[in-house]
Amino acid sequence: MTDMGPFSAYSPVHFLIWFLAAKYTKLSWKWFFVLSIGWEFFEPIVSFYSNSSFFLESNINRFADIIFNVVGFYFGGLLKI
């Protein structure tokens, strides 16, 4: 696990991805949570089997990623076309 705070350079990317997903798709909150939280559980598995540290992050960073995901999805849903 890498030593990092709650935010990383990818934090805005989390927001943007889920903002766009909410704005331009019919993805429900249920599937949003399944995909968003599921990915956070999947990242350490990928790191373990790929022998890569790219997906390794602190638990506080994982939690912050989920918060950015929720906020992005919420605002994207507000501005849905």
C-alpha positions, 0 to 999 in steps of 0.5 A: 500500500502506498503512503498517500492522503485522501486525494490523488491526481486521479480524484478529479478523473473519478468525478468526471467519469461518473459525472458523464456516466450520470449525464449521458446514460440511464445508469441507476444508482443501484448499478452505480454503487455496484460498479463504483464500489466493486471497482475499488475492491477489484483494484487491489486484486489487479495489483496482486495478480499483475505484480503492479503497484499502479492500483495500490492506494490507502484505504482513506484514498479508496474512501475519497474515490467513492466520495468523488464518484458519488458527488460526480454521479449526483451532479451529472444526474442533476444536469441530465440531458 
